[in-house]
């Protein structure tokens, strides 16, 4: 099955959902655990009928849902179809989406030799070197953020090696950047905006605010 582009997702008009680093995401503000449980049950029934299953996190005030076609390596029409059904279920349940709360964090480590250090980080983070593949450490159980390795020339520490990639919906990127600056940070590089903007804290430690817009 062919995967979809960011533009194709945007054209689908799924107002409750945003595409971030991995898949499409939605948060539904259920307000209490019982409402959330009923909502998740209805979503589960729709997923069973579709033969396609989202990642669902139920907490007291909200439900987080992520959709991606792992077998296709990206977003596919079946993800969009199920996302639309989930939004319909939310409306029928009187549950609203909270797009402003969406965020996804990935870890990035600069290295000149990912193949050597990747297995170590896989074992440390997930307990198995099998989770290191294609230059990434991916935890299938969803317990830790994805770790990817950014190619760089060999260099001596203490140059910063780790940084966070903070993925937000495109329309929230400027707000998040402004919040970081207001809290004492600086914009180091915005030449690749809106894809990513590099910020630094007062000590020079860097992070990127990322979106799927290119």
VEXKOLMAR-742696 format. One record per atom (N, C-alpha, C): residue in three letters; x, y, z. Coordinates in steps of 0.05 Angstrom, whole numbers, plus 5000, padded with zeros to 4 digits. Layout:
<recs>
ALAXYZ/...
</recs>
This chain:
<recs>
UNK501749765000/UNK500050005000/UNK501850255000/UNK501250444982/UNK502850684980/UNK502350865004/UNK504451005013/UNK504151185036/UNK503351465026/UNK502151615044/UNK501151885036/UNK503152105044/UNK503052325030/UNK504752555036/UNK503352735057/UNK504852925067/UNK503753125085/UNK501453275071/UNK501853345046/UNK499853495031/UNK497253335028/UNK497553075022/UNK495152905020/UNK493652885047/UNK495152865069/UNK493852865095/UNK492353125099/UNK493653345094/UNK492453605098/UNK489853635082/UNK489953545057/UNK487653565040/UNK485353395049/UNK485853195066/UNK483653025076/UNK481853175095/UNK482753405106/UNK481053565123/UNK480253445150/UNK482053295162/UNK481553175188/UNK482253375210/UNK480353535218/UNK480853765235/UNK481853685262/UNK481153455272/UNK481953365299/UNK484853265300/UNK486053215277/UNK488553065275/UNK490853235264/UNK493253165272/UNK495653295261/UNK497753075256/UNK499253105234/UNK501452925230/UNK504053035243/UNK505252875259/UNK507652945273/UNK509952765263/UNK511852705279/UNK514152555270/UNK513452275261/UNK511752145277/UNK510951875272/UNK507951855271/UNK506651835248/UNK503851795246/UNK502252055250/UNK499552015252/UNK497752245258/UNK496752215287/UNK496352435300/UNK495752445328/UNK493252605334/UNK491852525354/UNK489552685365/UNK489452645395/UNK488552855408/UNK487952845437/UNK485052925440/UNK483552755454/UNK480752805459/UNK480252855489/UNK479253095495/UNK478853175523/UNK476253045534/UNK476452825547/UNK474152675557/UNK473152785583/UNK474952905599/UNK474153035624/UNK474152855648/UNK473652595644/UNK473652405667/UNK474252125656/UNK474851945675/UNK475751685667/UNK473551515655/UNK471151535666/UNK468951375656/UNK468251445627/UNK468051705622/UNK467551795594/UNK469751695575/UNK472251725584/UNK474451625568/UNK474351335562/UNK473551175582/UNK473350885579/UNK471250815558/UNK468950945560/UNK466750895540/UNK467650975512/UNK469151195510/UNK470151285484/UNK472151085473/UNK473950995490/UNK475950805481/UNK474650545472/UNK472650455487/UNK471150215479/UNK469950235451/UNK468750465446/UNK467550515420/UNK469650525398/UNK471850655404/UNK474150665385/UNK475150385379/UNK475350215400/UNK476349945397/UNK474549785379/UNK471949815382/UNK470049675365/UNK470349755336/UNK470650015331/UNK471150105303/UNK473750005292/UNK475749995309/UNK478349885300/UNK478149595293/UNK476749445309/UNK476449155303/UNK474949115277/UNK472849275272/UNK471349245247/UNK473049325223/UNK474849515227/UNK476549605205/UNK479049425201/UNK479649265221/UNK482049095220/UNK484549255221/UNK484449485234/UNK486749665236/UNK486649795264/UNK488949795278/UNK488849855306/UNK490650085313/UNK489550295326/UNK491150525334/UNK492550475360/UNK494550645366/UNK495650655393/UNK493950845410/UNK492950745432/UNK491150905449/UNK492150925477/UNK492151165488/UNK492951205516/UNK490651335531/UNK489551205551/UNK487351305567/UNK488351405593/UNK487851655599/UNK488451775625/UNK485951905636/UNK486152015661/UNK483752115673/UNK482352335657/UNK483852545646/UNK482352755633/UNK482352745602/UNK483852555590/UNK483852555561/UNK484752285550/UNK484352255524/UNK485152015510/UNK486952105487/UNK489351995485/UNK491152045463/UNK491151815443/UNK491051875417/UNK490851665397/UNK492851725375/UNK494351525366/UNK496151545344/UNK495551335323/UNK495551415298/UNK495051225276/UNK497351235256/UNK498350995248/UNK500250975227/UNK500150685217/UNK500750635192/UNK500850365181/UNK503650265182/UNK504250115204/UNK507050015208/UNK507949835185/UNK506149675174/UNK506849495153/UNK507549635127/UNK506549885124/UNK507150035100/UNK509350245105/UNK510150275130/UNK512250465137/UNK511350755136/UNK508850815140/UNK507851085139/UNK504851105140/UNK503851335133/UNK501051395133/UNK499751295108/UNK497351165110/UNK495951055087/UNK493051135089/UNK491451095067/UNK488651165068/UNK487051025090/UNK487850785099/UNK486350665120/UNK486650805147/UNK488950945150/UNK489351115174/UNK487351345173/UNK487151475150/UNK485251705147/UNK482451615151/UNK481751385141/UNK478951285144/UNK478351235173/UNK480151105188/UNK479551055216/UNK479651305232/UNK481451495225/UNK481451745239/UNK478851895237/UNK477651885213/UNK475052015209/UNK472851875226/UNK472951615227/UNK471051475244/UNK471351545273/UNK473851565282/UNK474351635310/UNK473351905317/UNK473652095298/UNK472652365303/UNK469552365304/UNK468352195287/UNK465452175288/UNK464552065315/UNK465951865325/UNK465251745351/UNK465551965373/UNK467652125371/UNK468052335391/UNK465752535391/UNK464952615367/UNK462752805366/UNK460152685377/UNK459652435370/UNK457252305380/UNK457352275410/UNK459752265422/UNK460052225450/UNK460252495465/UNK460152715450/UNK460452975463/UNK463253035472/UNK465152915459/UNK468052945466/UNK469353125445/UNK470853315455/UNK472253505436/UNK475153445434/UNK476353515411/UNK479253485407/UNK480753715419/UNK483153665428/UNK484953875439/UNK487453885423/UNK487254005399/UNK489554015381/UNK491954175394/UNK491254375410/UNK493354545422/UNK495154395441/UNK494354155449/UNK495953995469/UNK497753795455/UNK497653775429/UNK499253565415/UNK502153625415/UNK503753425421/UNK506653445419/UNK507853165418/UNK510153135405/UNK511552885404/UNK514552945406/UNK515952805423/UNK518752855428/UNK520452625418/UNK522552685403/UNK524452485395/UNK527252575405/UNK529052375409/UNK531752435417/UNK533552405392/UNK535552585391/UNK537552575369/UNK540352575381/UNK542052405371/UNK544852395380/UNK546752415357/UNK548452625358/UNK550452655337/UNK552552445340/UNK553252315317/UNK555352105318/UNK556452075290/UNK559051995290/UNK560351925265/UNK560151625259/UNK559051465278/UNK559051175275/UNK556551055289/UNK554251095277/UNK551750995288/UNK551750695291/UNK553050555272/UNK552950265273/UNK554450145297/UNK556350295307/UNK557850205330/UNK556350255356/UNK555250505359/UNK554050575384/UNK551050515385/UNK549750475362/UNK546850425362/UNK546050185379/UNK547349955376/UNK546549715392/UNK546649775422/UNK548649935431/UNK548849995460/UNK546350145469/UNK545550355454/UNK543250515462/UNK540750345460/UNK540550165440/UNK538249995438/UNK537949815463/UNK540249695471/UNK540249525494/UNK539549675519/UNK540649915522/UNK540250085546/UNK537350175548/UNK536150265526/UNK533550385526/UNK531250175525/UNK531749955511/UNK529549765506/UNK530149485517/UNK532649435523/UNK533349165533/UNK534148975511/UNK534149065486/UNK534848885464/UNK536149035442/UNK538348925431/UNK539649055408/UNK537949035382/UNK535848865383/UNK534148825359/UNK532649085353/UNK532349265372/UNK530749505367/UNK532349715352/UNK534949665346/UNK536549845330/UNK536349755301/UNK535349925283/UNK535149865255/UNK534750125239/UNK535950135216/UNK535650365198/UNK536450625211/UNK538550615228/UNK539650855240/UNK537850965263/UNK536150795274/UNK534350885295/UNK534050675316/UNK533450765341/UNK532650575362/UNK529650625366/UNK528050425360/UNK525150455362/UNK524050245381/UNK522750345402/UNK521650175422/UNK518750095414/UNK518449845406/UNK515849755398/UNK513749765419/UNK514549775444/UNK512649785466/UNK511850075474/UNK513050265460/UNK512350545465/UNK513150655492/UNK515050535505/UNK515850625532/UNK517750865531/UNK519450885510/UNK521451105509/UNK521251235482/UNK522051485480/UNK521951625454/UNK523751495433/UNK523151535408/UNK524951445387/UNK527551595389/UNK529751445385/UNK532451565385/UNK533551535357/UNK534351755344/UNK535551735318/UNK538351855319/UNK540051775300/UNK542851845301/UNK543452035277/UNK544352275284/UNK544852485264/UNK547852465256/UNK548352425231/UNK551052385221/UNK552752645224/UNK555152615234/UNK556852845238/UNK559752755236/UNK561552945233/UNK564452875234/UNK565252795262/UNK567152625264/UNK568152545291/UNK569252795305/UNK568552825331/UNK569453055346/UNK569752975376/UNK571153145390/UNK571653095419/UNK569253195435/UNK568653065457/UNK566853175476/UNK568353405491/UNK567153605503/UNK564353615512/UNK562453755493/UNK563053775467/UNK561053885448/UNK558453735452/UNK556153895451/UNK553553765455/UNK553053555435/UNK552253325444/UNK551753095427/UNK548753025425/UNK547353045447/UNK544452995447/UNK542853255443/UNK540653235429/UNK538653445430/UNK535953335427/UNK533953485435/UNK531153405432/UNK529953515407/UNK528353355393/UNK526653445371/UNK523753455382/UNK522653695384/UNK520053735395/UNK518053785372/UNK516453585365/UNK514653605343/UNK511953715352/UNK511053925338/UNK508454045345/UNK506854095319/UNK504254125321/UNK502654205297/UNK503754465286/UNK503754485259/UNK504954715246/UNK503954985257/UNK501355005262/UNK500255255271/UNK501055335299/UNK502255145314/UNK503155195341/UNK506155245343/UNK507555225321/UNK510455235322/UNK511455515332/UNK510355725320/UNK511255995327/UNK510656055357/UNK508355955366/UNK507655995394/UNK509655855413/UNK510355605405/UNK512255455422/UNK515055585422/UNK515855675398/UNK518455815396/UNK518456065413/UNK516356225411/UNK516156465426/UNK516156415456/UNK514856195465/UNK514856125493/UNK517756065502/UNK519255915485/UNK522055855493/UNK523756105495/UNK523356295476/UNK524856545477/UNK524156705501/UNK521556715507/UNK520656875530/UNK521656755556/UNK522356495556/UNK523356365580/UNK526356375582/UNK527656535565/UNK530556565567/UNK532156445545/UNK530756315525/UNK532156195503/UNK532656385480/UNK534156295460/UNK534756445436/UNK534356275412/UNK533656405390/UNK533456265364/UNK536256255352/UNK537256015348/UNK539955985337/UNK539955975306/UNK537955845295/UNK537855805266/UNK534955755258/UNK533855935241/UNK531155895231/UNK531055875201/UNK533355815189/UNK533555805160/UNK531955575148/UNK531355365163/UNK529855135153/UNK526855155161/UNK526055375173/UNK523255395181/UNK521455385156/UNK519055265159/UNK517755165183/UNK518454875190/UNK520254745174/UNK520954475179/UNK522154435207/UNK524154605214/UNK525154605241/UNK526554865247/UNK526454945272/UNK527855185282/UNK529555095306/UNK532055175306/UNK533855105327/UNK533855325348/UNK533355245373/UNK533455425396/UNK535655335415/UNK536455515433/UNK538455445453/UNK537655575480/UNK538255435502/UNK537755545528/UNK540055745535/UNK539955855559/UNK541956055567/UNK544755945568/UNK545055685570/UNK547755565571/UNK548655455543/UNK546955495523/UNK547655405496/UNK546755135488/UNK545254995506/UNK544254725499/UNK541954755479/UNK542054605458/UNK540154645436/UNK537954435434/UNK535754525422/UNK533454355415/UNK532254455390/UNK530654285377/UNK529354365352/UNK526254355356/UNK524954555347/UNK522054555344/UNK521454475316/UNK520054245312/UNK519754125286/UNK516854105278/UNK516354125252/UNK513654075241/UNK513953905215/UNK511753805205/UNK511953655180/UNK511753825155/UNK511454085158/UNK511554275136/UNK514354295125/UNK514654305099/UNK517354335087/UNK517454585070/
</recs>
